């Protein structure tokens, strides 16, 4: 069965790239369930201190991406790792 050449060929639109960050804290001993979500990230678990550090890291990371005029979907993984490391509280 051949295709009708008089009909235009419809191409499926390419899906837009998507990306997100997931942070998981494993040092929770107080029984609290901590969850923080944003447009492109989810942070779960951890002690209060760990969860606060994860939150600060993600906020600073997105600020740095904005400063560099880059989006999470397009940033090179090595560059993202560098940004995350520099954004981590010491």
N, C-alpha and C positions, 0 to 999 in steps of 0.2 A: 504494500500500500504506500503510495507516494504522497508527499505533501503538496497541497495546492499552492502553486507559485504566486497566485494572485492575492493570497492572504498575507498580510505582514506578519513577520515572525516577532513574537513578543518575548523579550528576554526578561527573566526574573530579576527584580532589583537585587543588587548586592546588599546583604545585611550590613548595617552599620557596625563597625567594630565597637565592642564594649569591653570594659575592664573595671575591676574593683579590687579593693584591698580587704583582706580578712586578717584580723588580729585575734589571736587566741592566747589568753593568759591561763597558765596551769598551776599557779601557786596559791589558789584560794583555799583558806582553811577556816574562814568565818561563816561559811554557808550562804553568803549573799550571792544573788545572781545578778551580775553586772552585764548590761548590754547597752552599747552605744552604737547608733546607726547614723549614717549620713547618706548623701546622694550616691557616693561611690565607695563607701566603706562600711564594714561591720566589725565591731570589737566586742568580744565576749569573754567573760571569765576574768580570772586574775584577782589578786588581792586589790584593795583600794589603791595602794601605791602603784602596782603594776598597771592597773587599768588607767589611772591618771597619766602614767608615762606613755602608754599606747595612744591615748587620746591626744596628748601634746604632740607626739611624734607625727601622727596623721595630720593634724591641723597645720603644723609647720611644713610638712611635706607638700600639702596642697597649696599653701601660700608660696612656697618656692617654685612649684610648677607654674603657678599663675605669674610669678615674677619673670620666669623664663619664657612665658607665652607658650607653654606646652600643655597638652592634655594627657591624662593618664593612659588613654588608648594609644597614643602615639609615641610616648617616651620610650627610649631604649631601656631594656631591663637593667643593664649595668649602670646607666645614669640614674634610674629610679633607686637602685640599691645604694648608690652614693648619696643621693638626696635623703633617703630614709636614715642612713647612718649619721649624716650631719644634723638631721632634725631630731635625733634621739637625745633626750635629756641626759646629762652627765651627772 
